[in-house]
Amino acid sequence: MKKSFLFFITLLAFTACSKHQGKKNIAISGIDSTLRPGNDFFKYVNGKWYDSVSIPASQAGVGAYMFMNFPQRIRLQGILDSISQSKNPEGSIAQKVGDFYASGMDTLTIEKRGYAPIKPLLAKIEAISDLPSLMNFVANEEKAGNSSIIAFGVSSDQKNSSMNIAEIYQTGIGLPDRDYYFKSDSSTVAIQKSYKKYVAALFQQTGSDAKEAKKNADLVYDIDKQIAVSHKTKVELRDVQANYNKMAVKDLVKRHPNIDWITFLNNLGAKTDSINVCQPAYYDALNKLLKTIPINNWKIYLKANSIERYADDLSKPFVDASFEYTKVLSGQAVQKSRGEKMANVIDNYLGEALGELYAKKYFPEDAKKRMLILVNNLQKAYAKRIDKLEWMSPITKQKAKEKLFAITKKIGYPDKWRDYSNVQIARNAYFENVVSASTAAYQFQLAKLGKPVDKSEWFTTVPTVTAYNNPTANEIVFPAGILQPPYFDNDADDALNYGGIGMVIGHEITHTFDDQGAQYDKDGNLKNWWTKEDYAQFKSRIQQVINLYSTYTVLDNLHINGAMTVGENTADIAGIAVAYDAFKMTQQGQENTKIDGFTPDQRFFISIAKIWRVKMKDEFLRLWINNNPHSPPNWRVNGPLMNTTPFYEAFDVKQGDKMFLPKKDRITIW
């Protein structure tokens, strides 16, 4: 919740002085002392591990960050195995979670049913005869979680963040991003071919012969490509102002007569007189394509879309076809175990129910208390950094600090859990369980339309290894999943925790002030709070980040997209800086006592390198570079540290070292 100004002054005056809270010596191992830290710090800390570790065949990578979700799924699977074998009261969370999991593990029934669960859906598509019946199908399936050419959602109004409004987004393509349809390099062409082969295989599994299936796949790809032309690029999508286009429904009706918005919204059950059209060019193009592409071709497209949507929920031939495409995209060698897959499914569909069970077992209350101390100390350190900025005027500094101390902090798990009473789960009906959960999720979103924003809502599940900043709520969120080693250890010394989760906290706070977040005020509204001169200074420093990271290469010749990753890179650079300042407020940070031969500062920076300890398949790394707004893990270490002067001092980084940047070239934004 928004903090009062008096509370802001009180926090600012308070000096952090936490004592060393370590209960045990966390040993640092694996350092390659034969390497100079200043040449490649990621390799200095992680090289021995990287060279010796093997990526599990069922995974695209191994290590920390998103790949920690693999062992998390094993934990969740343990909970699910236990609860699914128990007798649980009808309608209880335990019954829904346990029976949903059991239905997904019942592969004999799933195999026996083949593609029977989607035959009624395909029959509905076949019955489409004109544009109105096509749009009616699209609306009805949107409500069941089978989105196709229109992506509808409910979210906080970017310019009135206390209220929820209807939004629509660009959608409609099968490849990961619009650029995949227009590149001609060998890796992308291989993905294009694999996607077409996948779509053809799905048609064959539902009754088409090989020739017809290939023809249908080519037709679907052609429609995809026509749609992709209108999509904004990932860099263009970073423009939050351009993504805000609140339009009256009556104007949209005139603008898009082929969509028939009034009927469509009525079919959705969405009562609204306005919609934020995030990417208008997409819907302008769709309005034309609905007429220029024959209805029979749209029917083939919708069949492909629907079969793809449910491929992993059907029998083995569909699951195998889906995996063959996934394998080309990610490099994953073999399919995940059924148990891991189902743990992921339950986390997706009944995430807060499963999260409640996870938190009780794996997240102690004292961890939450220590995390709050860390977050508060990072805020205080951030305020001091703002005060010292030479490029920012006093009036903008004051606004920045007001925004800083208005941040809502969510740690571990929600204060209230979601109600899943309208989700109907049967132990022997896996496909129907998926549809029921998807339909309930849509109704959950729809119920928010036109109502005040619930500031207690979470947008990730508790077991997920992640953290996020929500600019329209001005909040930072740290679920229990990430609050474990190497990020956070309640028994570790401050150096490791401030270098680990402290860097993540600083990173998330900085998203409040990155190229996107800086455009929102303390209440989460898209509203300017800068002086013209200060914002120009800020933008020039953001451009420095873009320019620097665009020089970094991956896989020999593939460059990081500096413009696409600028928000995350800015957050990494400032996140480390503020975490270091907060660490220096602790007793350990003010001392120089070595542990295992490393100074407190050295342990702090080593911890940063360890939290991004990741090894991944080349295919997945290429997928990452093309689509992920974060830089690859090694550059999440080396990139920001090149701009961190205390790192130079801790490891005696000198001119001639590969990571050396002259002091005048080191970027400081916050």
N, C-alpha and C positions, 0 to 999 in steps of 0.2 A: 504494500500500500504506500501511497505517497506520504513522505515524511514531512513534518512541519519544519518551518525555517529555524525555529528555536532548537529543535533536535539536531539540525544541520550544524548550528554553531557549537552545540555541546560536543558533537562528535569531532569537529574540527579541532577543538581545543584539547581533546584528550590525546595523550601520547601513548602509543602502544609499547608495552614493555613485557611481553610474555616471556616467561622463563623457559629454559630448555625442558621440554616435556617428554623426552625420549625415555622409554621404559626398557629398551634393549638396544644393543648395538646392531644396526642394520649394515652388514658388511657389503662393500662394493667390490664386485668381482668382474673379471672379463676385460679389464682395461689393457689395451695393447701399448705397453710402455715403449715399444720400439718405434712408435709413430710420434711425430710432432703434433700436439693437439691443434695447433694453428693451421695445419694443412687440411685436415678434414676431421673435425671434432666428432661428427657422427660416427665415423669409422674408428676413431681412437677409442670411443666408449663402447661401441656396438659391433666392431668388426669381427672379433673372435666369435661372438654369438652368431652373427650373420653368416659367417663362413661354415659354421658347424651345424646350424639348425636346418631341419628339413620341413618343407611345407607339406602338411597333411594332404593326401590325395583328394580328399573331399572339400578342400578349401582353396581359395585363390591367393591366400597369404597367411602369414603367421606373425605373432608378436602382440604388441600393444594396440591401442586405439581401437578401430572398428573390428580388428581381428580378435580382440578380447571377447567379443560377443559369441565366439565359438565355444570357449569354455563356459560362458554364461548360459548358453543353450543346454549344455550338459547338466549344469546346476538345475535349470528349470525342468529339464527332462526328469531329473530325480524327484522333484516335487510332483510332477505330473504322473509319473509311474506310480507313486505312492497313493496319491489322491484318487486316481482312476480305478484303483483296486479296492477302494473303501466303499462302504455303503453310506451314501450321503443323503440328507433330507431333500426331497423333491423341491426344485426351485431355488435351492441354496447356491451360493457362489461355488462351493465345492462340487456340487452336482453338475453345474453347467461346465465348469472347467474340466472336471474329470471325465464327463461323458463326451464332451467335444473331442478331447484328446483320444479317448478310447475309440470313438468313431473313425478318427483319422488313422489310427493304428490298425483298424480292421481292414486290412488290404484284401482279404478274401472276398468280402462283400463288395468292396470298391471294384475289384477286378471283374466280379460276376456282373456288375451293372454296366461295365463298358462305358459307352457314351450315352446311355439311356437318359441320364439326368438332364442333358442339354437338348435332347430331341424336341421337347416342347418349345424350347427357345428357338431352335432352327426352323421349326414349323411356323412360328410367329413371323420370322423374317421372310419366309417363303410367301406368306400371305400378304405382305406389303404390296400395294398396288399403285400408290401415288405418293406425292410429297406429304400430304397430311398424315397418312398412315405411317410413313417412314418416321416423321418427327414424333408421332405418338409413341412408336416403339422406342425411339431414342430416350424420350422422357421417362417412360416406364422403367426402362433398364437402368437409367441414371439413379433411380430410387433404390435399385437393388444392388448398387455398387458396380454395375457393368457399364462404365462410362465409355462413350465412343467419340462423337464429333463435337459434343458440348461438355465442358467441364464446369459444373456449377458448385459453388460453395458458399458458406456463410462465414464472415470474418469481421473483425472490428473495422470500423470506418477509419481510414488513414487520417482523415482531417476532423474526425469527431470520435476519438478512440474509446469513448465510454459506451458507444452504441454499435450493435452488430448490423451489417448490411449484406445484401446479396452480391456475389462476385462471380464473374465468369473468366476463364483463362484459356489460352491457346492449348490445343490438344490434338488428338487425331492421328498421330504417327506411331509406327511400330518400332523404329530404330531409336536408340537412346537420345538423339538430338537431331535437329534439322540439318546440321552440317554433314552428317553421315550420308545424306542423299546426294551431295554435290562434290565430295572429295573423290579423287581417283588414285590415291596411293594404294599400294598392294594390301596393306592391313585393312583399310576401310573397304576395299573391293571384296576381300574375303568375308567380311562381316555382312556386306550387302547380299552376297551369294548365299551365305548361311541363313540369313533371314528369309530369303525367298524359298529356300529348301525347307525351312521350318514350316512356313505357311502352307506349302504344297503338301507336306507330310500330314498336316492337320486335316486338309481337305480329303486326302486319301483315307485317313482313319474314319472319316464320316461318310464314306461311300463313293467318292469320286475316283475314276480311274486315273492313272498316272498322267496321261496327256491333259485331261481336263483340269487336274489338280495344279499342274504347272501353269496352264493358261490362267487359272484363277489367281494363282500367286503373283504372276506378272501383272495382272490387272490391279490387284490390291496394292502392289508396290507402286504402280503408276499413280494411283489415287493418293497414296501416302506422299509421293513426291510433289504432286500438285498442291497438297495441303502444306507441305514443308516450306514451299516458296514464301508463304505468308508469315511464317514463324519468325519471331525476333531471335537473334543470336543470344548466347548466354551473357555476352558482354552487354548487349543492349538491354537485357532483362534486369541489369543492375540499376538502371535508372528508375528510382522509385517514383519520381514525379511523373514520368511518362507512363507508368503503370497505374496511375490514378486517373480514371476517366469515368466519373460518375454521370450516368445518363438516365434521363427519364424513360420509362418503358414506352410511353406513347411516341417518343422520338425514335426509339429502337424499332418499333413497329413499322414506321415509315422507312427507316434506313435498311431494314432487313425483312422485306415482305415474305421472302421464301421460308424464313424460319418461323414466322407467326408467333412472336414472343408471348402474346397474351394467352393463347391456347397452350403453348409450351409450359409457361409458368403455372398456369392452372393445373395442368397435368402433374407438375412437380409438387403441387400443394404449396407453392411459394407465393405468399401475398405480399407484394411490394410494388411501389410505384417508381422505383429507381434501381439501377444495377451499376456496380463498378465494373466496367468492361476493361479488364487489365491490358489486353492487347487487341485494340479495335481492328487492326489490319487483318487479323485472323478471321474475325467474324464477318468482316466485309467480303473477304475472299470466299468464305464458306457459303454466304448467301448466294454468290454467283455459281459456285460449284454445284450447289443443290439443283440448279437448273441445267447446267452444261453437262453434267455427268448423268447418264441414263439411270433410271430407277433400278433396272436389273443389275447394273454394275454396283450401285450402292448396296444392293442386297448381298452381293458376293463380299463386298467390303465388310459389311456388318456381321456376316457369318464368320469371316476370318477373325474379326475383332472379338467376337463372343467366344469362339473356341479358344483363342489365345488367352482370354481372361480366365477361363476355367481349366486350361490344359493341365495344370499341376494338381487339380482337384479331381481328375478323372482316372481312368485305368492306366496301366503301365505304358502302353504305346504312346499315349499323349504326354505322359511325364518324360519318357525317353526322348521324344521329339523336342520338347522344351529344353531338356538338358543339352542336347547336341548343339543347339543355338547358344545356350549359356556358356558352353565350353569354349566356343570360338571367341566370345566376348571377353571372358575372364581368365581363360587358361586353366580353370578347375578341371582336374583329371577325372574324378569319379563323382557320382552323386553323393550328397549328404545322406546320412542314415535317416530312416523314416522317423525315428524319435526326434532327431535334431530338427528335421523339417516341421514336425508337428509342434514342437516347442515354439518355433518361430511363428507358426500359424496362430497358436493360442495367444502369443504375445501381441500379434497384430490385431486380433479380433476381440479378445477379452483381456486386453493388456493391464488394465487397472485391477481386475480381479486377481490375475496371476501376480501382479506386482505387490498386492497386499500380502499374499502368501510368501513371496520372496523377501519382502522387507522384514517380516516377523522372524525369518530364519537367519538372514544374513546382514542386517543393518542395525547395529547397536545404537542406542540413544546417545551415548557419550561421544560417538563419532560425529553425530549431528552437531553437538555442542562445540566440538573443536573446530569443525568446519566453519561454523558461524564466527568464531574468533578470527580465523584466517580471512574470511571475506571482509569482516569489519576492518581488519588491519590493512588489507589491500585498498579499501576505500580511503582510509586516512592517508596512506602513502600516495594515492592518486591525487588527492586534494593538494598535497604539498607539491607534487610535480606540476599541477596546473598553476599554482602560485608562482612557480619559478620560470614559467614559459616566457621567453623574451619576445616572441612574435605575437603574443595575444594581448589585447587591451584589457584593462581592469574590468570594464563592464561585461565583456564576453567571458572573462574568467569567472565572474560572479554567477553568470547564467550557467556556465558549465558545472560549477560546484553545486548549484541548486539541483541540477539534473542528476549529478553523481549521487547525491545523498537522498534523492527521491526513488532510487532503484529499489524494487522489491526483490527480496532474496528468498528463493525456494530451494530447500536442501533435503535430499533423501527421498521423500515421498509426499503426496498431496495431503492436505489437512482433512479433506473429505474424499471418499472414493466414489467412483461412478456407479450409478445404478444400472444393472443389466437385466432388470426384471422383464423387459419386453423382448429379450432374446430367448427364443425357444430352441432348446437343445435336446436331441434324441440320440441315444447311444448307438443306434444302427443306421443313422442317416447323415453321413458326413457331408455330402454335397448340400443338402437342405440346411444343415447347420451353418455352412459358409454363407449361404444366401440370407438366412435369418439374421446372422450377425452383421452382415453388410447392410441389410435393410435397416436394422436398428441403428447402425452408425449414421446412416443418412438421416433418419428421423431425429437423432440426437443433434445433428447439425441444423436441421431445418427448424427445430424448436427454438433456436437462438435468434432466428431472423426477426429484426425489428425490436429486439429486447436489449437491455443493458448488458454489457460485457461482464462475464463472470471472471473476476480477476484471480480466482483460485484455481482455474482450469490449467492442466498441464498438457503439453503438446509432445510429450515423449513418454515412453513407459519406464517404470521404475528400474527394471533390470538392465536397461540399455546403457552401454558404455558410450556416453555422450554428455554434452552440456550445451546449453543454447542461450541466446539473448533474444528476447522478443521486444522489438523496438516500440510497437504500438501499446504495449503494457509497461514499458520501461522496467523490465524484469530480467533477472539472470537465474538460471535453473540448473541445478546439479543433482541428477538422480542418483540413487544408491548404487547403480551399476558402475559408475566411474569412481566411486569413493572406495577404492581398494587399490592395492599395489599394482603397478608402480606409481600410480597417481597420488594415492593417499594411504597412509598407514598410521593408525592411531597410536601405535607404539614407536614410530620413527622419530628421529630428531628433526628439529625445525628446518635444517638445511634441505633435507630430502623432501619434506612436505611443501615448503615454499617453492622449491625448484620444480616439484611435480604438480600437485593440484593448485599451488599458488600461481604458477604460470598460466594454468587453465582459467583460474578466477580472473587474473589480470587480462587475459585474452577476451573473456566474455564481457567484462566491464568495458573494454576498449571498443567492442562492437557498438556500444552506446555512442561512441565518438568516431566510428570509421566513416568511409565515404557515404554509406547509406544511413547509418544510425545518427550521424551528426545532423541530419536533416529533420529529425524529430525533436520536439520539445520535451520538457520533463514529464508531461502528462501523456506522452506517446502520440501526439498529434504531428502530422506532417506540416510543420510551421517553422519559419525561419526565426532563429534567436541570435544570429550572428550580426556583427557589423560587416559592412561590405568589404572593408579592408582586411579584417581578420579571416573572413571566409576565403578571400583570394590567397592569403598566406597559407591557409590550411590546404587548399586545393593544390598549391604548388608543391607542398610536401607529399601529398598523396601521389602526385605525378612522379616524384622521385622514387617512391616504392614501386610503381608500375615499371618505370625504366630499369631499375636495378633487377627485379625478379625476371624481367623479360630476357635478361642476359644468361640466366641459368638454364642449363641443358639437362635433359634426361634421355636415357637410351641413345646416347651418342649425338643424335641430331634433332631430337624433339625438344622444343623450348617450352618452358612454363609460360602460360598465357598471363602476363602481368596484369592486364586489365581485368580479366575474369577473376583472378585470385587476390586482387588488391585489398579487399576487405579483410580477408583472413590473414594476409601477410602483415597488414597494418596492426592487426590485433596480436599477432605473434611478436612483433618488434616491441610494441608498447607493453604487452603482457609480461614479457621477461623483465623489462626495465622496472615496472612497478612492483613485480613480485620480488625483485632484488632489493628495492628500497624498503619494502615491508619486512623482508628477512633481516635487513640491517637494523630494524627496530627491536629485534628479539635479542635475548641475552647471548645466545650462540652466535648470532650474526655480528655482535659487537666484540666477540672474543676471537682468538686465533688458535684454539686448541685443535690439534689434528686428531682425526679418527681414521684408523687404518692407513695412516700416512697422508691423508688428504686434509687440507684446510677446510673450514666451514664454507668458504666461497667456492672452492673446488667441488665440494660435495653438492652444493647448490646447482652448479652448472652441469655436473655429471647427471644429476637427477633429471634435468631438462632433456638431456640426450636419451635417457632411458625411457621416458614416457612416450617417445616417438620411435621406439625400437620396433621396426617392422621390416619384414621381408615379403615380397609379393612376386607373383608371376609377371613376366613382361607384358602379357596380354592385359592383365588387370591394371598394371601401371599405365599402359597406353590408354585404357578406358578411363582411368583416373585423370590423367592429364587433359583429356578431351572434355570431361564432364564435371570434375570435382572442383569446387571453388577454393579448396585448400591446396597448398603446394604439397608435393610428395614429402614423406616423412624426413628424409635426409635434409631437405631444404627448409623444413620447419625447425631444424636444429641449426644448421650452418648459416642460413640466411639471416635470421634475427641476431645470432651471436656475432656476426660480422659487424653489426651496428651497435654492439653493447660494449662500451669501453671497460667496465669492470671485468669482463671476460678476458680481455687482452691482458689485464693486470694479473688475474688469477693464474693464467697459464703462460705468461711471458710470450704472448704473440707479438711478433716483430715484423718489420718490413722484410719482404722476401717470402714470408709464409703465404700460402695460397688463400687463406681467409683474411688476410690483412687488407683493411681499407684505411686510407689516411683519415685522420680525425675529422677533417673538414668535410669528408664525403659520407660520414656515418649519419644515418637518418635518425632524427629525433622529431617525432610529432607530438607525443604526449609525455 
